[in-house]
């Protein structure tokens, strides 16, 4: 386990191999969590934002059966249909 040295400015240096393995470059952010037995360091990964309009049409579902209408999901009509089936 690598040991880190704290400079007079309070800075620490992570070994190069560890930075490469974690995909950390200059400007990478690390979250520091204080726990009862010490500190926990966690790399903060930014999540890329995406425009939802660019995603339209990415997934094409195969058509199966008869197209559904909004009325097909009406609770009252579903109940009526299920009662008709039992008669």
Backbone as a ProteinNet text record, in pm:
[ID]
protein_1_A
[PRIMARY]
XXXXXXXXXXXXXXXXXXXXXXXXXXXXXXXXXXXXXXXXXXXXXXXXXXXXXXXXXXXXXXXXXXXXXXXXXXXXXXXXXXXXXXX
[TERTIARY]
85.1	0	90	68.8	153.2	128.8	236.2	227.7	241.1	154.5	157.3	220	291	355.9	278	250	178.9	283.8	273.1	369.3	336	423.9	401.2	276.9	235.1	114.2	-10.5	5.6	-108.2	-142.9	-53	-77.7	-24.2	-91.8	-42.8	-25.8	62.6	86	52.7	-36.4	-69.1	33.2	79	175.5	120.6	208.9	169.1	92.6	137.6	70.2	-74.9	-97	-232.6	-318.6	-261.9	-337.2	-374.7	-281.8	-311.5	-421.6	-410.7	-509.6	-648.9	-655.9	-784	-831	-748.4	-785.8	-789	-699.1	-695.5	-588.1	-628	-533.9	-528	-459.1	-450.3	-590.7	-618.6	-749.3	-854.4	-817.6	-912.8	-955.8	-1078.4	-1131.9	-1141.3	-1107.1	-1114.6	-1197.7	-1291.6	-1375.8	-1308.4	-1301.6	-1240.1	-1349.9	-1362	-1461.8	-1389.5	-1425.2	-1364.4	-1445.7	-1379	-1443.7	-1379.7	-1440.3	-1390.2	-1248.2	-1211.2	-1078.2	-980.1	-1017.8	-925.5	-998	-930.2	-986.1	-1012.8	-1115	-1145.3	-1143.4	-1066.1	-1057.7	-1138.9	-1218	-1301.2	-1288.7	-1260.3	-1250	-1390	-1405.7	-1534.4	-1538.1	-1632.5	-1647.3	-1761.9	-1735.7	-1842.4	-1926.9	-2053.8	-2146.3	-2173.7	-2146.9	-2169.1	-2318.7	-2355.1	-2495.5	-2526	-2649.1	-2690	-2823.5	-2841.6	-2966.6	-3061.1	-3176	-3270.6	-3319	-3325.4	-3373	-3276.5	-3149	-3051.3	-3071.4	-3142.8	-3161.7	-3286.5	-3367.2	-3490.2	-3456.7	-3525.2	-3507.7	-3392.2	-3323	-3209.4	-3254.6	-3369.2	-3418	-3544.2	-3543.7	-3660.6	-3714.3	-3835.7	-3897.1	-3975	-3962	-4037.7	-4187.3	-4267.3	-4412.1	-4461.2	-4538.3	-4593.7	-4742.6	-4822.8	-4966.1	-5035.9	-5148.1	-5234.4	-5187.7	-5182	-5143.9	-5241.5	-5190.2	-5272.7	-5316.5	-5432.6	-5484.2	-5489.1	-5502.8	-5510.8	-5630.4	-5741	-5861.7	-5837.1	-5739.1	-5709	-5659.5	-5614.4	-5559.1	-5652.6	-5775.3	-5873	-5914.2	-5895.7	-5926.2	-6070.9	-6166.7	-6307.4	-6333	-6276.5	-6299.6	-6227.9	-6112.9	-6042.6	-6125.8	-6187.2	-6272	-6393.5	-6455.4	-6572.5	-6534.2	-6420.2	-6374.3	-6348.8	-6286.6	-6255.7	-6384.8	-6488.5	-6615.9	-6687.3	-6676.7	-6739.3	-6677.1	-6547.3	-6477.6	-6518.3	-6563.6	-6602.3	-6742.2	-6827.3	-6966.5	-6979.5
-117.1	0	123.8	212	332.1	425.8	492.2	592.8	728.9	823	956.7	1053.4	1150.5	1251.9	1381.7	1446.4	1574.7	1685.4	1777.6	1887.6	1995.9	2095.6	2207.1	2287.8	2275.2	2344	2256.8	2137.3	2048	1967	1962.6	1889	1746.8	1655.3	1518.3	1484.5	1390.3	1347	1199	1165.5	1025.3	968.2	846.7	786.6	782.4	799.2	805.1	681.6	562.7	438.8	437.9	486.3	491.9	590.9	707	806.2	750.4	677.7	617.4	512.7	427.7	321.9	379.6	491.5	555.2	652	671.7	762.4	907.8	945.4	1082.4	1163.6	1279.3	1371.2	1498.9	1597.6	1727.5	1784.9	1836.6	1896.2	1797.3	1669.4	1569.5	1606.9	1574.2	1606.8	1480.6	1497.7	1387.7	1434.9	1352.3	1380.9	1317.4	1392.3	1341.8	1321.4	1197.1	1164.7	1129.4	1196.6	1167	1057.6	949.5	837.2	816.1	733.3	713.9	658.5	579.5	518.3	586	699.1	769.3	845.1	863.1	935.4	838.4	869.7	791.3	887.8	854.6	937.9	872.4	952.4	899.9	993.4	934.8	1014	1059	1188.6	1243.9	1238.2	1162.9	1149.3	1238.6	1322.4	1407.1	1326.5	1355.6	1288	1382	1333.4	1415.1	1437.1	1559.5	1587.9	1559.6	1522.3	1490.8	1557.2	1599	1658.3	1544.6	1539.6	1430.7	1425.7	1538.6	1538.4	1462.8	1456	1381.2	1230.3	1188	1045.1	989.4	1075.6	1029.5	933.7	820.8	723.4	627.8	634.8	545.4	400.9	381.8	247	224.5	122.1	86.1	-45.9	-42.5	-164.8	-229.8	-361.1	-427.9	-423.5	-402.7	-399.6	-540.5	-554.2	-684.2	-666.4	-738.5	-737.3	-611.4	-585.6	-473.7	-348.8	-234.3	-110.2	-80.2	-27.4	3.1	149.1	174.7	310.9	346	472.9	516.9	453.2	436.7	377.5	232.7	166.1	28	17	128.1	126.3	189.2	217.8	276	170.3	195.1	93.5	44.3	132.9	91.8	-4.5	25.2	-63	-196.4	-196.9	-322.3	-409.5	-348.1	-422.1	-480.1	-400	-446.2	-564.2	-554.5	-662.3	-790.6	-777.2	-897.9	-962.9	-885.6	-943	-1010.3	-951.8	-1012.2	-1147.8	-1160.7	-1286	-1398.3	-1364	-1465.7	-1517.9	-1445.3	-1486	-1602.5
0	0	0	-97.5	-104.5	14.2	55.7	160.6	94.9	133.5	76.2	174.9	123.7	205.8	191.7	302.7	301.6	302	205.1	196.1	298.6	309.1	401.8	362.8	236.1	188.6	205.7	261.5	280.7	157.3	60.9	-62.7	-52	-121.5	-130.4	-278.3	-305.7	-443.6	-452.8	-546.3	-570.3	-667.7	-646.2	-738.8	-881.7	-979.4	-1120.7	-1164.3	-1122.3	-1161.2	-1111.4	-990.7	-934.8	-1013.1	-1047.4	-1126.4	-1262.9	-1326.5	-1456.9	-1444.8	-1345.2	-1325	-1298.7	-1229.2	-1197	-1305.7	-1408.1	-1516.9	-1474.1	-1385.4	-1333.7	-1404.9	-1453.7	-1515.6	-1434.2	-1488.8	-1421.9	-1404.4	-1286.8	-1260.8	-1212.9	-1197.8	-1149.3	-1008.1	-975	-842.4	-757.4	-629.7	-533.7	-415.6	-376.9	-261.3	-139.1	-29.6	93	196.1	243.1	344.2	473.4	581.8	710.1	777.8	812.5	878.2	1014.4	1096.8	1233.4	1236.4	1136	1135	1039.7	980.8	891.7	782.6	671.2	557	442.6	366.2	246.9	129.5	27.4	-92.6	-202.8	-272.2	-380.8	-501	-616.9	-739.6	-779.6	-804.2	-846.3	-998.3	-1050.6	-1195.9	-1240.8	-1337.4	-1389.3	-1487	-1487.9	-1577.7	-1694.3	-1813.4	-1932.5	-1952.2	-1984.4	-2009.9	-2156.5	-2182.4	-2319.1	-2347.1	-2469.2	-2512.3	-2549.1	-2483.3	-2506.3	-2651.4	-2717.7	-2856.7	-2948.5	-2909.1	-2988.5	-2975.4	-2873.7	-2850	-2917.6	-2974.6	-3039.2	-3152.1	-3153.2	-3259.6	-3239.8	-3125.3	-3102.4	-3084.7	-3023.5	-2996.5	-3077.9	-3155.1	-3234.7	-3181.7	-3129.2	-3079	-3192.1	-3206.6	-3312.2	-3279.3	-3382	-3362.7	-3333.2	-3227	-3191.3	-3165.8	-3236.6	-3210.4	-3258.3	-3197.8	-3235.1	-3161.1	-3228	-3160.2	-3046	-2935	-2818.4	-2822.5	-2765.9	-2752.9	-2605.2	-2574.3	-2436.5	-2366.3	-2438.1	-2380.2	-2335	-2397.1	-2360.9	-2216.1	-2159.1	-2024	-1921.5	-1959.5	-1868.8	-1766	-1636.1	-1534.2	-1538.7	-1563.6	-1566.6	-1682.4	-1798.9	-1913.7	-1895.2	-1828.9	-1801.7	-1708.8	-1607	-1515.2	-1586.3	-1673.1	-1749.1	-1838.2	-1904.6	-1993.1	-1916.3	-1797.4	-1719.4	-1669.5	-1639.4	-1595.7	-1711.7	-1831.7	-1949.6	-1979.2	-1957.9	-1985.7	-1891.9	-1769.7	-1671.8	-1693.8	-1764.7	-1784.2	-1876.1
[MASK]
+++++++++++++++++++++++++++++++++++++++++++++++++++++++++++++++++++++++++++++++++++++++

